[in-house]
Amino acid sequence: MENSLTKISLKITGMTCASCSSKVERVLRRVNGVTEVAVNLATETASITYDSTLITPQSIREKIEQVGYSVKEDKESISLLIKGMTCAACSSRIERGLGKTDGVYSASVNLATEKAVVEYNPRALYPDDIIERIKTFGYEAMLEDDTLPAVDNDQVRQAQAALRMWVSWAFTLPIILWMLPSMFAGHNMDAMWPSKEIYNLGMLVLGAPVLFWAGLPTYKSAYKAIKVLSPNMDALIALGTVAAYLSGLAAFFIHIENYAGVAAMIMAFHLTGRYLEAKAKGRASQAIKRLLQLEAKTATILINGQEKEVPLAQVRVGDIYVVRPGQKTPTDGKVIKGESSVDESMATGESLPVYKTIGDELIGATVNQEGILYAEATRVGKDTFLAQVIKLVEDAQGTKVPIQEFADKVTSVFVPIVVGIAVFTLAIWLIWPHQLGVVLEMAKPYIPWVNPHLSPLTLALVATVAVLVIACPCAMGLATPTALMVGSGIGAENGILIKRGDAIQTLQYVKTIVFDKTGTITKGKPAVTDLYPQRVTEERLLVVAASVEANSEHPLGKAITKAAETRGLALLASERFISLTGRGVKAEVEGQVALVGSRNLLLEHGIDPSQLESKVVELESEGKTCMLIAWGHELLGAIAVADTLKDDSLQAIKELKKMGLSPVMITGDNRRTAEAIGRAVGIERILAEVLPEGKVQAIKALQSEGQTVAMVGDGINDAPALTQADVGIAIGTGTDIAIEASDVTLVRGNLGAVVSAIKLSRATFRKIRQNLFWAFIYNLVAIPLAILGLLHPVIAEAAMAASSLTVVTNANLLRKVRIKPDYEKV
């Protein structure tokens, strides 16, 4: 009973007095399984001890909610570096173990990055508790230190793997010299030795350093895994090599072939595979390494008017720094003096330098090309653009795509099943050696290492060891995360920031892609094109409209205000400003009500706009947005505003169509204006006059048609629709709220980045499918061959190492895929 007692702390909201806390205590004490309750009104917490065999934390929460109070889930997330994982069975073991730990909400362990992201209740657990829990599974864990570059870990791991590999081959090559002839040609090389005992002893002596020094980490890993009854791939290698090595000892006493040398060869191939895999995984994680290396190491800041070079870590928000031609921008900032062109290719993928002048934003790590720039630091440290990109890439690499769930389920039971198959193989070869030997007789002419004339015990040993070392859950475990690592890295290098790994899988299924108009298809910088006054001058029409719009944040309103400023017109004082969503704006100017907006807005206020109807229709048919202006119950005229298309909108939409996607444009503009813009870029399906709150319903309607829908937007009012869509894509030049709500962020503002994102998704997922196919096919074909004794253990181990290497190498081939739009120059 005592072992099953668990204590949790819950945050309860809604308690207003002592009777509330007493009520919660009384209810919980009546619950079967709850042994102790203490509710603190001041801190709004409840400390509860319960029997985990009788009741769950979820049931306790439900009991509290049934009496009218809410339980607020305290949730924090930590990222851990895990040491000691060697295969997918290891990562599955940690995930399952943490998932069963009280206080842990979720755990995602990534074999490729050797990291775990754990969501937990800080009232029930400390990070150290989670680390200690992982240690009980046989692995080492530590909190990830953002200040330590991942480069060092990869280099150390590769150096250690290389040393063990070379030592293993230094002792294995002499073994191969006299083993290969007998293995392939059937020659009896024992005759070269004075006695068989000396031959056996030589095998044991040469094999010992390979297994028990070079292979020591493998045996340690296997021991830890077996100790907690969760065998991994190293356990299979350990069982196979120890069994083969012990045959060398047994050969002194019974009639059995000496396979101690085979054990050494198996370990040498295993360590070679480990080294090559570590090297390939290092290449897969190059994106983050390159991003880390981009950062400037120092900054030149102004202190009392004097320039001083300081370490980057000493730069603070508000500091003024200087960037000379050829230097890297030390951190994000805003230009306060000077003008120049800046190479932003590392951040946006844009090959051409971008002109910068006073007021423009600078991105840290971009390279100044020409003039001297003085800028005020706006973001430093972990808040910079580069730091956020690195964080997004790491998060994406740490997530799992839905297709990986099946592979995870298989790998979680893979090793025990293989051990069972090995026992079965040993049994059938010992029971029916002659019947199975018929298969070997048939295969001998075609497979040089097959020898049906060995003793039954030797044949059973060969088949069993082959089964143990051929089975490989690693390839299945690496199939998805390595492709995600490479894909998200390529995305970051091209200005495509994938916030969630599963967005890669969903994006490749998208059939309908919805574009917001303003700021997405168009540049989002409208300008006044036409003024049509009625019985007033153009100046008076513009002054009244601008005086009202001066209070507005809408791009159309800003365009009118800017037009008045350009003409040098003095604005009038306005009061009681009101923004009327979807209709326009209203304010008092010179004591009279002034209106700027749609036909419906004027009609609501008893003003007839029909005399301008034909002109409004004409302007809207040209793709312009027409606003009617009234003052003191009198129609003053109309102002037309137009927004120019982005340079590649037409080409991008055309290419998306070629890729099989159906583009849809959604806008709050009237239908005539919207259809004109749609015609200009080749979009037939237009959702016009949609209010901000209606965008979500529009996305839902498209989804109800059975479509997988992506939404591309940039504004605050796009955020709910971005969240509703199956994949939300935010234009990086837009608002922070839109970017936060999205699954994918495009740093560049052009639509070509949308094409690239979809191409990247399809290419990445294609690699994932290929990897999973080969990983499963490899095991389905190889294990039956091993059971039948048709695979020599050394060949089996070499094939096993090759399977993991193939998966990682195939993922790295993603770098060869062109994701740029076809219309962009190579």
N, C-alpha and C positions, 0 to 999 in steps of 0.2 A: 504493500500500500504506500509506504513512505517514498519508494522510488518513483511512484507515479504522481506524486504531489508536485504541482507546478504553480509558480507565482507570476501573476501578470499585473501590470498597472495600466489602467484605462483613463483617458481624459473624457469626462462627462460634461456636456453642455446642457443648459436649461434649468439647472438647480438654482433657486432664488433664495431659499431659506433653510433653516435646520431641519424642518419637517421633510423637505425634499431629500436631503441626504439620508435621513432616517428611513424614508420610504424605500430608497434604493437598497439600503442595507437589509431591510426586512425582506424585500423581494428576493434578493440574492441568497440570503441565508436559508430560504425555503427550497432552493434549487438542489436537487439531488446531485451530489458530487462536489459542491462548494463547501469547503471546510472552514474558511475564515474570510471575513470581509471587513474592510475599514474604508469608509468614505470620508474624504476631507472636503468640506464645502469651500474653504478658502482657496485651495489650489485646484478645485474641481477635478479631483482625481479619486479613483477607487483602486485600492490594493486588494487583490483577490487571490486566495490560495484555493486550488481545486484539484480534483483527481482526474488526470487526463484520460483515464480509462473509462470514465463515466460521462464526461461532458467536454465539449470543445470551446475554445475562446469565442467562436462565432455564435454558439448557442447562448453564451453569457451576454454577448452584445445584444442579441435579439431580446433577451429577457428585460434588459434595461430599456430598450427602445419601446417595448410593449407597454411600459408604465409611463411613457410620455417624455423620455429624455433621449438625447442624442449622444452617441459615442463617436468622438472624434479620433480618427486613427492617426496616431503619431507615426510618421514615416520618414526615415532618412535613408540615404543611399551612400554606400562606400565602394570604392574601386580597390581591388586587392591584386597584387602580383602573386601568382602561384608558382612554386618551384616543385619539381618532382613529377609533373604530369608527362607521361610518355605516349599515351594513346587516348583514343576517344573513350575507352572504358574508364579512364581516370577522371576525365571531366564529367562524365555521367555520374560517377560515384559521388563526386563532390556536390553536384547539383541535387541529387536525390537526398544526400545526407543533410544538406542545409535546408532543403525543402521540408524536412521532417522536424526541424529545430524550432521549438517554441520561440516566437518573437521574430522569426524570419518570414517576410511576406513573399519574397521571390529571390531566386538566385540564377544568374546566367553566367556560365563558365565557357570561355572561348579557348579552345586548345591551341589555335594558331597564334593568338596574341599572348597566351598564358596569363590571362587576366580573368577576374571574376567581378561582376557587379552585383552587389547584394542590397536589397531593400529590407529594412528591419525596423522594429519598434525600439526606439532609444530608451524607452522606459523599462523594457524587458531585457535588453542586451546592450553591451558595450562592444565597440569594434574588436577589442581584445578577446571578448568571449567568442566572437565569430572566428577569429584567427586560431584560438585554441581548439575550437570545434573542428576546424579543417585539419589541424595537427592530428586529431584522433583518427582521421581517415588515412593518415600516413603521408601527408604533404605539408610543405612549408608555405606559409603565407605572410605577407607584409602589406601594410598600407602603401598604396602607390604614391610616390613622391613626385609631384609635377616638376620639381626642379631638376630631377635626374633624367638626362636624355636616354631614350631607349637604345641609342646607338651602342653604348658601352656594353649593355647586357648581351646584345646580339654578337658583338665581337668576342666577348669572353666565352660565350657559349660555343661559338664556332671554333675558337682556339682550343678549348678543352676537348671538343669532339674530334678535332683534327689530330691532336696528340694521341688520343686513345686509338684512333683508327690506324695511324702509322705504326704504333707499337704492336697492335694486333697483327698487322701484315708482316712486320719484321719477323715474327715467330711463325706465322702461318705459311709464308712462301716456301720455307724448307719442307714443311709438311706436304704441301701440294706437289713438290717435285717427285716424291715417290708414291703419292697416293693417286695422282691423276692417271698414270698408266694402268694401274689395276682397276680403277673405277671405270675407265672408258674402253680399255682394250683387254681386260681380263688377265694381264700379266701378273705373276706372283712375285711381287717385289720383295717378299720376306726373304727370298733366297739371297738377297744382297747382304743380309745381316748374319752374324755368326749363329744367332738363335732367335726364335720367335719372341722370347722374353725380352731380349735387348730391343727388338723392334717395338714391342708394346711399351717398354719403358721410355723409349725415345718419344713416342706419341704423347705419353702422359707428361713428360718433362717439358716438351715444347708447347703443349696445349695449356699448361697451367698458367703461365703469365697472361695468355690471351684471355682466358676465362676469369681468373681471379685477381687480375690487376686492371687490365683494359676494360673488362666486362663487369667490374665490381659495382658501378652505379646501377647496372641492369639488375644485378642480384639484390642490391639494397632495395630498389624499387619493388621488385617482385616480393621480397620478404614483407615489406610494409603492407603491400596490397593483400597478400595471403593472410597476414596477421589479423586484418580487419574483415576477413572473409569477403573480399571484393577483388578477385584476381584481375590483373590487367594484361596487356600484351607482353610486358616484360616477364610476367609469370609464365606465359607460354614459352618464351625464349629460354627462360631459366630451366623449366621442366625438361624441355627438349635437349638443351646442351648438357645439363647434369646427367640425364639418362644416357646420352651418347658418351660422355666422358667416363661414366661409371662402367660402361661396357669395356673400356680399356683395362680397368682393374679386374673385372670379371673374367677377361680373356686369359688371365693367369691361371684360373681355376676351372672354367667350364668351356665348352665348345661354342664360342661366340666370336664374331668378328670384332676387331678393335676399332671403335668409332670415336676414340678420343680426339683424333686429328680432325674428324668431321665436325666435332663439337667446336674446335677452334676455328674452323672455316666458317661455320654458321655464325659464330660471334663476330668474326672479322667482317663478314658481309653485313651483319646487323649494325655494327658500328660505322661502317661505310655509309650505309643508308641513313643512319642518324646524322652523320656529318653533312651529307649532301642535302638532306631534308632541312637541317638548320640553316645551311647556306641559301637554299631556295626560299625558305620562310623569311630570311633576312631580306632577300630581294623583294619579296611580296610586301614587306613593311617599309620599303624605301620612301614612300610618299611622306610619312610623318618625319622620317629622318631628314629629308630634303627641306621640309618646311621648318624644322628646328634649326637647320643650318643657314636659313635665309636671314634670320634675325641679326641686326647689327649688334656689335659687342659694346660699342661706346656711342656717346652722343656729345655734340658740341653745343653747350647751352650758354646763354648770356646771363652773367651775374654782375650786377652793377655796371652794365654796359660793356663788360669785358668777356671775351670768349674763353670758355674753359671746357676741356675734354674730360668727361666723367664716365664711369661705367653705366651701362644702360639701366641697371637696377636702381640707380640713384635719381633717375628722372621722375619728376612728379607732375601731376596734372596742373596746368597753368604755367609750367616752365616754357621759356622761349628757346627754341633750338634753331641751329643754322645747318642747312644742307647745301653743300657745294656740288658742282657738277661731278658726276661719277660716284658720289657717295650714296649710301643707303639712308633712307628716311628712318630715324631711330625708333619712332613710335607714331601712333596715329595723331594727327594734329590738323589745325586749320591755318592756312596761309595768311599771314598778317602783313607781309612785305615781299615784293619781288614777283617774278613770273618766270616760268620754265616749262619744259615738257618732261613728263615723268613716265618711266617705263613701269607699267602696272601689270605686265604679263604674268608675273608670279601669282598675282591675286585674282585677276579676272580672266586670264587667258587671252586678253586683247593684245595683239602683236604690235599695234601702232602706239607710239607714245601719246600720252594724254596731256593737253595744255592745262596748266595750273596758274591761277592768279589769285589776288587777294579775295578771301572768303571761301576759296575752294578747300575741300577736304583732302588730306594726304593719308595714305595707308602706310603703316609701318612696314619696313623692309623693301619698299619699292625704291627704284633707283632714279635719282635726279639726272637729267641729261644735259641741260644747258646752263641756265642762269642760276644765281644764288637765291635760295628761298629761306625766308624767316617764318617760322610757324609756332603756334602755341599748342603745346601738348594737350590733347583732349582725352586720351585713354592710354593707360600704361599697364604693364604687367599682364595679368590674366584677362583684363578687359579689352585688350587690343584685338583688332581684326584678325591678325595672324594667330593669336592665342585661341580665339574662338573657333577659327578654322581647324586648328589642331584638335581641339576638344570635340568638335563635330565629327571629324574623321575617326577619332578614337571611339566615340560613342557608336557610330555606324558600324565600325568593325567589331564592336563588342555585342551587337544585337544579333538575333537569329531570325532567319527567314522561315516562313511556315513550312516550306518543303523539307527543312532540316529536321523537323520533329520526327518524321519516320526514321531517318538515319539515327537519331538519338535513341529512339526506342530499341532499334536493332543492336546498337553498340552497347547499350546498358545490360543486355543479356548475352552478348556475343561470346565473351571469354568463357563463362561457365558452360555454354553449349559446346564450344570447341573442346574443352576439357572432357566433356561427356563423350564427344565424338572420338577423341583420342583413346579413351578407355574402351569404347566399343571396338575401335580398330585393333587395339592390342588383343582384345578377347577373340575376335573372329579369326585373326591370323594364328593365334595359338590353338584354336579349336579346329579350324579348317585350312591348315597351311597348304595341303596338296591341291584342294579344290581351287583356292585362290592362286596357287602357283601356275595353274593352266593359263591364267590371264598374262602372267609374266612371260611364259613360254611364247605366247602369241605376240607379245610386244617386243621381245628381245631383238629380232632382226631390225627393228626400227628405232629402238631407244638404246644407246650404247651403254648406259649405266645400269640397266636392268640385269640382275643375275639371279635367276630362279634356283640356282644350285646352292645358295647359302642355307645355313641351318634355319629351321623354323623360328627359333628364338631371335636370330639376327634379322630375318625378314619382318617379324613382328615389330622389332625395335626400329627398323628403318621406316616402316609405314607410320608408326606412332609418332616418331620424332618429326617426320615430314608433315604430318597433320598439325602438330603443335606449332611448328615454325612457319608454315605456309599461311595460316589463318591471320588475317590482318584487319583489325577494326580501325587502324590509323587512317587508311585511305578514306574510309567513310566519314571519319571525324574531321578530316582536313578538307574534304570535298567542297563544302560550303564556305567556311570562314576564310580560307585562302583566297577564293574568288572574290569574296566581299572586301577583303583587305586591299587587293589590287584595284578592284572597281571603284571603291570609295576614294582611293588615293588618286587614281586617274581623274576622277570627278573633281577633286580639290584642285588639281593642277590645271583644270580647264574652267574653273569658276563655277563648278556644280557641287554644292554642298549637300550631301545626303544626310539628313538628321536621324533617320531610322532605317536600318538594314532592310526591314520588310517592305519598305517603299520600292526597293529595287524589284522585288518580285511582283508587286501590284502594278507598278508602272508599265511593265512589259505586257500586261493584259489590257491596258487602257484602249478603248475603242472610240470614246468621245472625249474631246478636250475642249473645255469651256474657257474662253478668254474674256476677261474684263476689258472694256474698251480703253478708257482713259488711263494713260500711264503704262499700259501693257501693249496694246496694238498701236496706240498713238504715243507721242512723246510726253504727254501730260503737261505740256507747256502751251496752253491755248493763247491766242492773241486776237484782239479785235480786228475784224476785217471790213465791216460795213456799219455805217451809222445812217438811220432813216428817221430824221426828226419830223414831227407833225406840228406845224405852227410855232415851233421854237427853233433856235439855232442848234447846230451840232454840239457846240460848246455847252449850252444849257442842258441838253439831253445827257451828255456825258458826265457833267458835274453832278446832276441829281443822282444818276445811276451809281457813280463812283462814291458819292457821299454815303449811300446806303451800303454798298459792297465793301467799304473800308472796314466794316466790322466782321466780314465773312472770311473764312479760311478756305472756301471752295476755290478750286483752280479757275473757274469761269469768272468768279467775282474778282479774283486777283488780276485777271487779264484786263478787266474793265478799269480797275484802280490804276494799273500800270499805264494804260492808255491815257488816262487823265494826267498822270504825272509826266508822261512823255511830252504832252502838249503844254505843260507848265500851268495847268489849271488849279486854282485854289479850291479845296473841298469845303463843303458846308458842314456845320455841326449837325449831328444826327442823334436821336434819342430813341429809346424803347425798341431797340433792334430785335427782330425775331426771325429765326430761320425756319421756314416751313418745308419740311422734307418732301422732296419730289415736286415741289411747286415753285419755290423761289424764296425771296427774302422781303422783309417789310421793316420800315422804320419811319420815324417822324423827322422831316427835314423842313426847317423854317415854319414849324408849327403845323405842317400838313402831312398827311400820310403818303409816303412814297412807296411804290411797289416795283420790284424788279423780278420778273419770272415768266411763268407760262400763261397761256390763254386762260386756263382754268382759274388761276390766281386772280386775274383781273375780273373775270365773271363773278367770282365769289364776292368781290367788293363793288359789284354793280357797274362795272365799266365795260363797254362794248368794244372789243378789239377788231371787229369784222373788217373795218376799212383797211387794215394792214394784212388781211388774211392771205391775199394772193402773193404779196411780197414775202411773207413768212414761209409759205409753201415753196416758193422759188429758192429761197436761201437754204432751207432744210434739205431740199432735193440735191443741193450741192455739197451736202455733208456738213453744213454749218449748224451751230446751235444758235437759235434765235431767241432773244429775251425781249419781252415787252416792258416798257417803262411807263408808269403812271404816277402823277403827283396831284394831290388835291382833287381826286375824282376826275382828272383829265388825262387822256392818253397823250403822252409826250412823243412816243415813237418806238423804234425797235433798234436793238444793237445785235449784230451777228458776231459770233466768236467761233473760230475754227482751230482745231488742234491738228498738227501735221503728223502724218504717219511716220513710224520708225523706219529707218532706212531699209531694213530687211524683212519687214512684216509680210509683204506680198510673197517674197521668195520662200520664207519660212513656212507660211500657210500652204503654199504649193507643194513643198517637200513633205510636209506632214500628211497631206492627202495621198501622195505617192506611197507613203508608208502604211496606208490603210486606216488612217485616223479621220474621224469626222469632226471638223472644227465647228464650234458654236460661239457666237459673240453675245455677251450679256451686258446691258447698259441701262442706265436710267434715262438716257436720251429718248426723244420721241422717235417714232418708227421711221419717219422719212429720213431724218439725219442718220439714224443707225443703219438703215438699209443702204444709204449712200456710202458710208464707211465700209460696210460689208462688201458691197460691189467692188470697191477699190482694192480690197485685199483678197477677194475670192471666197468669202464666207457666205453661204446661202442661208444657213439657219440663224436667224436673228431673234434674240429675246430682248425686246425693247420695252422702255417705260417700266423697268423693274426697280422698285424701291429697294434700298439696302437690305431691309428685313425680308424682302421677297426673293433674294438671291439663293438663300438656303432652300426655300421651297422649290425653286427652279432646278437646283441640283438634285433634290429628292425626286422630282418628277422625271428627270432623265435617268436616274438610277432605277426607278420603278419600271422603266422600259427594258430592264435587263442589261443595261450598259454599265461597264466599269468606267467611271468618270474621273478625269483629272481637271482641276481648276487652276488657272493661272491668273494671279492678281497682284496688286501692289498696294492697295489702300486699306485704311482702317476698316471701312465698311465691307472689305472682302474677307476679313478674318473668319467670320462664322461660316461662310461658304467654303473657304479653304479647309476648314476643319471637317465640314460635312462631306466633302468630296472624298473619293477613295484615295486619291493622292492630291495633296495641296502643294502647288508650286508657287513660291513667292519670288517676284522680281526684286533683286537685292537693292535696287535704287529706291524701293518703296519704304513703307513705314516699318518700324520695329515690331508693331503688333501683328502685321501681316506675316512678317518673317517668322515670328514666334509661333504662329498658328499653322505654319506650313510643314510639310514632310521633306521638301526639297527647296533649297534656296539657290537662286541663280544670281551670282555676283554681278555679271554683266546684264545690262538692261535690255539687250536685244533678244528677239524671239529665236534666233539661231541657237541660243543656249537651250531652249526647250527641245529642239530637234536633237541636239547633242545628248541631253539627259535621257531621252527615250532610246536613242541608239546605244548609250552606255548601259542602260537597264537591260535591254535585249541581249547585248553581247555578254554582260556579266552573268545573266541567268542561263544563257546558252552554255557557258563554261560550267556553271553549277550542275546543270543537267548532265553534261558530258562526264564530269567528275564522278557524280553519283552512279551513273550507268557503269563506268569502268570499274569503280570500286566494288559494286555488287556483283558484276559479271565475273570479275577476277576471283572472288571468293566462291561463287557458285560453280565455277569450272575447276579451280585449283584444288579445293578440298576433296571432291570425289576422286580425282587423280591420285592424290596423296593416300587416300584410304586404300586404293587398289595397289599401292606400292610402286606406282609408275613414276614417282618423283623422288630423286635422290634428295636427302635432307639439305645438302648444300645448294642444289638448284632451287629447292623450295624457298630457302632463306633469301637467296639472291632475287627471286621473283617477288617475294614479300617486300623487300627493300625497294625494289623497282616500282611497285604499285604505289607506294606513298610518294616517291619522287615524281612519278608520272603525273599524279594529281596536282602537286604543287607547281610543277613545271608548266602544266597545261593552264593553270590559273595565271601564271606569269605571262603566257602568250597573249593575254588580254591587251598588253601594251602595244601589240602589233595592230590592233583594231583601230580603224579610223572612225572617230565619232563626230568629227566636224561636219557641218552641213555640206552637201555636195556643191552648193553654189559658192562656198568659200574656197579660196585658192589653197592648194596643198602646200 
